[in-house]
């Protein structure tokens, strides 16, 4: 668990690197969640995340995300995941934009010592109202998988993604994301991932977040299951 907490510290400290004028263009979030049981079964689960969005030009922005997921059952670790993602966006017209994503994953329970991703592409805002926003992204993804029990390998994917946000009230909203990746060289190698988040405002800068993740990999690493789900509840501090 100590290793998991140290993973987030460098990203939290990024807040102190910005001067006062830049903070007007910067928004940040820290998330923490914990779940534990005692008695017949002793479990401890921890989730933590750091995010920021920075507009360095009127039409360009940077978004960063890093999180950890750690769990043990009866003193034995049964889940550990580390993720980070950096995205650069540039708007050309009212609805058209380009993006470049850089990602990292470590999850030995899914069979990955390290996974590195580069994802350039274009996006188009299909709908934007006071209540809803829907965007479609299409692009290419290069992926390097360093497995836990098989040789490392490079992959080339065609990627599509739908992003949706629905405003419930002024400070409460529901966001969802559906992505699909298909290997350009092998049609049986495809995966899809669905994530939905419910954000509920508590007071001032605090809010409650309930998340659900569903991932399906048609050709997972050796001896691993095709489907994984994660459900998380956390407190979010916005600054």
C-alpha atoms as one frame of an Amber mdcrd trajectory, in Angstrom:
protein
   0.000   0.000   0.000   2.927   2.335   0.740   4.204   1.829  -2.817   0.756
   2.731  -4.154   0.639   6.001  -2.220   4.152   6.990  -3.334   3.044   6.499
  -6.958   0.736   9.515  -6.720   2.951  11.886  -4.743   4.948  13.333  -7.707
   1.731  14.225  -9.498   0.179  15.886  -6.466   3.330  17.980  -6.073   2.900
  19.314  -9.624   0.440  21.786  -8.138   3.277  23.777  -6.585   5.071  24.165
  -9.913   2.529  26.631 -11.300   2.660  30.377 -10.759  -0.387  32.379  -9.697
  -1.397  33.609 -13.206  -1.326  30.044 -14.590  -3.694  28.821 -11.878  -6.492
  30.746 -13.576  -6.200  28.265 -16.452  -5.593  25.215 -14.269  -8.133  22.890
 -12.623  -7.120  19.937 -10.452  -8.730  17.028  -8.618  -7.584  14.554  -5.988
  -9.632  11.415  -5.305  -9.424   8.980  -2.387 -11.525   5.922  -1.664 -11.333
   3.103   0.883 -13.346  -0.030   1.580 -12.687  -2.572   4.327 -14.348  -5.505
   6.086 -13.534  -7.463   9.263 -14.884 -10.631  10.811 -15.222 -13.736   8.651
 -13.251 -11.983   5.906 -10.643  -9.250   6.311 -10.343  -7.045   3.233  -8.776
  -3.668   2.550  -9.196  -1.781  -0.717  -7.681   1.588  -1.595  -8.156   3.781
  -4.640  -6.541   7.159  -5.267  -6.197   9.449  -8.273  -4.859  12.825  -9.364
  -6.083  14.795 -12.405  -5.399  18.170 -13.917  -6.560  20.155 -16.934  -4.429
  23.061 -18.153  -5.281  25.504 -20.977  -1.932  26.774 -22.230  -3.520  28.461
 -25.302  -7.110  29.507 -26.081  -7.534  26.512 -28.440  -5.117  24.071 -26.819
  -5.166  22.193 -23.533  -3.400  19.418 -21.647  -5.101  16.810 -19.456  -3.280
  14.456 -17.096  -4.564  11.520 -15.089  -2.898   8.995 -12.745  -4.498   6.502
 -10.398  -3.821   3.433  -8.286  -6.005   0.553  -7.179  -4.849  -1.731  -4.364
  -6.642  -4.524  -2.513  -5.769  -7.360  -0.138  -7.844 -10.211   1.267  -6.935
 -11.867   4.566  -3.488 -10.255   4.393  -2.759 -11.403   0.838  -2.643  -8.919
  -2.052  -5.286  -9.778  -4.665  -5.325  -6.640  -6.844  -2.855  -3.887  -7.755
  -3.093  -1.514 -10.716  -1.167   1.627 -11.683  -2.253   3.859 -14.590  -1.287
   7.242 -16.041  -2.475   9.132 -19.109  -1.416  12.425 -20.708  -3.608  13.926
 -23.464  -3.001  16.998 -25.637  -5.944  18.598 -27.487  -6.120  21.316 -30.129
  -9.380  22.784 -31.481  -9.556  23.776 -35.164 -13.176  24.755 -35.545 -16.246
  24.748 -33.324 -16.588  20.946 -33.416 -13.344  19.554 -34.893 -10.206  18.883
 -32.851  -7.076  16.716 -32.823  -5.505  14.855 -29.928  -2.403  12.947 -28.887
  -2.525  10.503 -25.975   0.361   8.883 -24.064  -0.517   6.130 -21.606   1.046
   3.711 -19.133  -0.364   0.676 -17.303   1.044  -1.783 -14.788  -1.231  -4.602
 -13.667   0.467  -7.936 -13.001  -2.883  -9.492 -12.056  -4.019  -8.901 -15.659
  -0.657 -10.114 -16.994   1.126  -6.782 -17.695   4.429  -5.775 -16.136   4.237
  -2.608 -18.250   2.051  -1.429 -21.086   2.936   1.724 -23.075   0.546   3.451
 -25.495   0.716   6.259 -28.065  -2.641   7.341 -29.543  -2.930  10.199 -32.107
  -6.221  11.006 -33.810  -9.096  13.404 -34.483 -12.316  14.123 -32.639 -15.659
  15.676 -33.526 -18.303  17.052 -31.153 -21.561  15.484 -32.323 -23.804  17.283
 -29.823 -23.376  20.121 -27.350 -26.252  21.599 -25.348 -26.669  22.960 -21.831
 -27.547  19.452 -20.648 -25.454  17.121 -22.803 -22.213  16.812 -24.713 -21.325
  13.922 -27.034 -17.992  13.553 -28.862 -16.590  10.928 -31.234 -12.833  10.220
 -31.446 -11.086   8.128 -34.105  -7.401   7.344 -34.241  -4.474   4.953 -34.272
  -2.830   3.364 -31.247   0.661   1.877 -30.971   1.037  -0.373 -27.952   4.010
  -2.082 -26.331   3.117  -4.926 -23.947   5.718  -6.280 -21.530   3.986  -9.372
 -20.166   4.502 -11.199 -16.880   4.674 -14.706 -18.392   5.251 -14.368 -22.156
   7.572 -12.462 -24.539   7.059  -8.715 -25.030   5.236  -7.648 -28.179   4.234
  -4.551 -30.170   0.679  -3.995 -31.470  -1.049  -1.621 -33.914  -4.708  -0.778
 -33.304  -7.467   1.225 -34.927  -9.332   2.985 -32.130 -12.773   4.541 -31.776
 -14.203   6.264 -28.714 -17.459   7.904 -27.652 -17.500  10.393 -24.768 -20.756
  11.562 -23.204 -21.561  13.945 -20.367 -25.040  14.610 -18.989 -25.644  17.468
 -16.545 -28.099  16.517 -13.805 -27.939  19.827 -11.922 -25.515  22.747 -11.878
 -22.917  20.802  -9.839 -23.928  17.170 -10.440 -23.332  15.205 -13.624 -22.944
  11.768 -15.185 -20.036  11.036 -17.542 -19.543   7.926 -19.682 -16.933   6.666
 -22.118 -17.058   3.734 -24.545 -13.961   2.701 -26.519 -13.213  -0.037 -29.049
  -9.777  -1.184 -30.236  -9.140  -3.605 -33.097  -5.747  -4.979 -34.071  -4.927
  -3.859 -37.635  -2.979  -7.069 -38.276  -5.252  -9.599 -36.526  -9.032  -9.158
 -36.550  -9.618 -11.586 -33.644  -7.575  -9.335 -31.374 -10.002  -6.655 -30.221
 -11.108  -5.139 -26.949 -13.796  -2.811 -25.666 -13.994  -0.767 -22.479 -16.912
   1.061 -20.866 -16.584   3.511 -17.976 -19.289   5.534 -16.264 -18.925   8.032
 -13.399 -21.574   9.692 -11.233 -20.383  12.971  -9.666 -22.419  14.347  -6.736
 -21.532  17.639  -5.057 -21.284  17.557  -1.252 -20.122  20.969  -0.051 -17.815
  23.670  -1.421 -14.872  21.864  -3.106 -15.823  18.334  -2.016 -17.841  15.851
  -4.044 -18.670  12.145  -4.091 -17.866   9.959  -7.097 -19.204   6.502  -7.929
 -17.477   4.716 -10.834 -17.947   1.502 -12.779 -15.466   0.053 -15.308 -16.053
  -2.882 -17.651 -13.267  -4.200 -19.895 -13.469  -7.047 -22.404 -10.318  -8.363
 -24.141 -10.961 -11.022 -26.770  -7.315 -12.180 -26.722  -6.036 -11.534 -23.187
  -2.578 -12.503 -21.901  -2.039 -16.223 -21.281  -4.211 -17.782 -18.542  -6.131
 -14.532 -17.951  -9.881 -13.939 -18.133 -11.439 -11.927 -20.936 -13.646  -9.723
 -18.754 -12.700  -7.455 -15.844 -14.901  -5.085 -13.838 -14.052  -2.453 -11.214
 -16.507  -0.564  -8.997 -15.181   2.386  -6.978 -16.544   4.970  -4.547 -14.379
   7.959  -3.646 -14.309  11.468  -2.227 -13.058  14.158  -4.630 -11.384  17.441
  -3.717 -11.439  20.076  -6.488  -8.940  22.938  -6.538
